[in-house]
């Protein structure tokens, strides 16, 4: 697979098979990411660490992600494709995006959840940009949304456009006249899982503000599939 090859060529792969430390923690056989990859080296908040799966073959998912039947609405199953042009990612692809981001590519892997959820653990290397900062129904103003896009996503304003100009451009359907997305980061967003509406809310706003769909990626499975597969997490 192309994505897997990218991961292999981009990082130092830790082959832990057969080591004493692995045997000490494993209840059975080793648990790799793929047949060839045991771990991936990343940094999180400046600290070196590895992305890897729990080596205990009897490990089970934590209670926070064990629920099968959250009430819908609000927690309804999200579609596989959020919007035309937005690519849906799996676990290997989100790891690939983390690696490429840390190797200097213009990518940002975004945990869209609120800080109370992030405190329970997030994907190593991800940056928290709560969906509340990009969602008007949660109190985000045009000015706040613009600030996030410029400070964290690499978006530039055209000329002396302000929030009033942007609001007018959104209504008129010509946001390309107020935003310059040529150097904007490719965003890979996720939240709690296929029932979570937080990253979709952020993506809806980004599209409304003219963010190019091809620069938006969606890890639909989010933290639920990450936890179910036994991947490690990191807390703030």
C-alpha positions in Angstrom: 0.0 0.0 0.0 1.3 3.4 -0.9 0.4 5.0 2.5 2.2 2.2 4.4 5.3 2.6 2.2 5.2 6.3 3.0 5.2 5.6 6.7 8.1 3.2 6.4 10.2 5.6 4.4 9.4 8.6 6.6 10.1 7.4 10.1 12.5 5.2 12.1 10.6 2.0 12.5 11.1 0.3 15.8 11.1 -3.5 15.3 10.4 -4.7 18.8 9.8 -8.3 17.9 11.5 -10.8 20.1 12.7 -8.4 22.8 12.5 -9.1 26.5 10.5 -6.0 27.2 7.8 -7.0 24.6 7.6 -10.6 26.0 7.1 -9.1 29.5 4.1 -7.1 28.6 2.4 -9.3 26.0 -0.1 -11.8 27.1 0.3 -13.6 23.7 1.8 -12.7 20.4 3.2 -9.3 19.5 0.8 -6.7 18.2 2.1 -4.7 15.3 0.6 -1.8 13.4 1.1 -3.7 10.2 2.9 -6.9 9.5 6.1 -4.9 9.0 5.7 -2.0 11.5 5.7 -2.4 15.2 5.9 1.3 16.2 6.3 4.8 14.7 8.5 7.5 16.2 6.8 10.9 16.7 7.0 13.9 19.0 4.2 15.4 21.1 4.6 18.8 22.7 8.3 18.5 22.1 8.7 15.1 23.7 9.8 12.0 21.7 7.5 9.1 21.9 6.2 6.2 19.8 2.8 5.4 18.3 2.2 1.7 19.0 -0.6 -0.7 20.0 -1.1 -2.3 23.4 0.9 -5.5 23.5 -1.4 -7.2 26.0 -3.5 -9.6 23.9 -6.2 -9.6 26.6 -6.5 -5.8 26.7 -10.1 -4.4 26.2 -11.3 -0.9 25.2 -11.8 1.7 27.9 -15.3 2.4 29.1 -15.5 5.8 27.5 -15.5 4.1 24.1 -17.3 0.9 24.9 -20.8 2.3 24.5 -22.7 1.1 21.4 -25.9 3.1 21.6 -25.6 6.8 22.3 -28.9 8.6 21.7 -29.5 9.8 18.1 -30.1 12.6 17.7 -27.6 14.0 18.7 -25.1 11.2 18.4 -26.1 9.9 14.9 -23.8 7.9 12.6 -21.9 10.1 10.3 -21.7 9.3 6.5 -18.6 7.8 5.1 -18.0 10.9 2.9 -18.6 14.2 4.6 -18.6 16.4 1.4 -17.3 16.2 -2.1 -13.5 16.6 -2.3 -12.9 15.8 1.4 -10.9 12.5 1.7 -11.9 10.1 4.5 -8.9 8.5 6.2 -8.3 5.3 8.1 -5.8 4.6 10.9 -2.8 4.0 8.7 -3.5 7.2 6.8 -3.8 9.3 9.9 -0.5 8.0 11.1 1.0 8.8 7.7 -0.3 12.4 8.0 1.2 12.7 11.5 4.6 11.5 10.2 4.5 13.8 7.2 3.5 16.7 9.4 6.4 16.1 11.7 8.7 15.8 8.7 7.9 19.4 7.7 5.1 19.0 5.3 2.4 21.7 5.4 -0.1 19.4 7.4 -1.8 19.8 10.7 -3.5 16.8 12.4 -6.4 18.4 14.4 -8.2 16.9 17.4 -11.5 18.8 17.1 -12.8 17.7 20.5 -13.4 19.9 23.6 -10.5 20.0 26.1 -12.4 17.8 28.6 -12.3 14.9 26.1 -8.7 15.6 25.2 -7.7 15.3 28.8 -8.7 11.6 28.6 -6.1 11.1 25.9 -5.5 12.1 22.3 -3.5 10.8 19.3 0.3 11.5 19.7 1.3 14.4 17.6 -2.3 15.9 17.2 -3.0 19.5 18.0 -6.2 20.4 19.8 -8.4 23.0 18.0 -11.8 22.6 19.7 -14.8 22.7 17.3 -16.3 25.4 19.6 -13.7 27.8 18.2 -15.0 27.2 14.7 -18.8 26.8 15.3 -21.0 29.9 15.5 -23.8 28.0 17.3 -21.3 27.3 20.1 -20.3 31.0 20.4 -17.6 31.4 17.8 -17.6 34.7 16.0 -16.3 35.4 12.6 -13.4 37.2 14.2 -12.5 34.2 16.3 -12.8 31.8 13.3 -10.6 34.1 11.2 -8.0 34.2 14.0 -7.8 30.4 14.2 -7.5 30.1 10.4 -4.7 32.6 10.2 -2.8 31.7 13.4 -3.0 27.9 13.2 -4.0 27.0 9.7 -1.8 29.3 7.6 -4.7 31.2 5.9 -4.0 34.8 4.8 -6.3 37.7 4.3 -6.5 39.5 1.0 -5.9 43.2 1.4 -7.4 44.8 4.5 -10.4 42.5 4.8 -12.0 42.4 8.3 -14.7 40.3 9.8 -17.4 42.5 8.3 -15.9 42.1 4.8 -15.7 38.4 5.4 -19.4 38.1 6.5 -20.4 40.0 3.3 -18.3 37.8 1.2 -19.8 34.6 2.7 -23.3 35.9 1.9 -22.3 36.9 -1.6 -20.5 33.6 -2.2 -17.2 35.1 -3.1 -14.9 34.3 -0.1 -12.1 33.7 -2.5 -11.8 37.5 -2.7 -11.1 37.9 1.0 -9.0 34.8 1.8 -5.7 33.5 0.3 -5.5 29.7 0.8 -2.4 29.1 -1.3 -0.2 28.4 1.7 -3.0 27.0 4.0 -2.2 23.7 5.7 -3.8 20.4 4.8 -5.9 19.6 7.8 -6.6 16.1 9.0 -9.5 16.4 11.6 -10.9 13.8 14.0 -13.1 13.7 17.1 -14.6 10.8 19.1 -15.7 8.5 16.3 -18.2 7.8 13.6 -21.1 9.0 15.8 -19.3 12.3 16.7 -20.4 15.6 15.2 -17.5 17.8 16.4 -15.0 17.5 13.5 -17.9 17.6 11.0 -19.0 20.9 12.6 -15.5 22.3 12.1 -15.3 21.1 8.5 -18.7 22.6 7.7 -17.4 26.0 8.9 -14.2 25.7 7.0 -16.0 24.9 3.8 -18.4 27.9 4.4 -15.3 30.1 4.8 -13.9 28.8 1.5 -11.3 26.4 2.8 -10.4 24.2 -0.2 -12.0 20.7 0.2 -8.9 19.0 -1.1 -7.0 20.5 1.9 -9.4 18.9 4.3 -9.1 15.3 5.4 -11.3 13.4 7.9 -10.4 10.6 10.2 -14.0 9.4 10.6 -13.3 6.6 13.0 -11.6 9.0 15.4 -10.7 8.1 18.9 -13.2 5.2 19.1 -11.4 3.1 16.4 -8.0 4.3 17.7 -8.9 3.0 21.2 -10.5 -0.2 19.9 -7.3 -1.1 18.0 -5.3 -0.6 21.1 -3.3 2.4 20.0 -1.6 4.4 22.8 -2.7 7.9 23.6 -1.2 10.9 25.3 -2.7 13.3 27.8 -1.9 17.0 28.1 
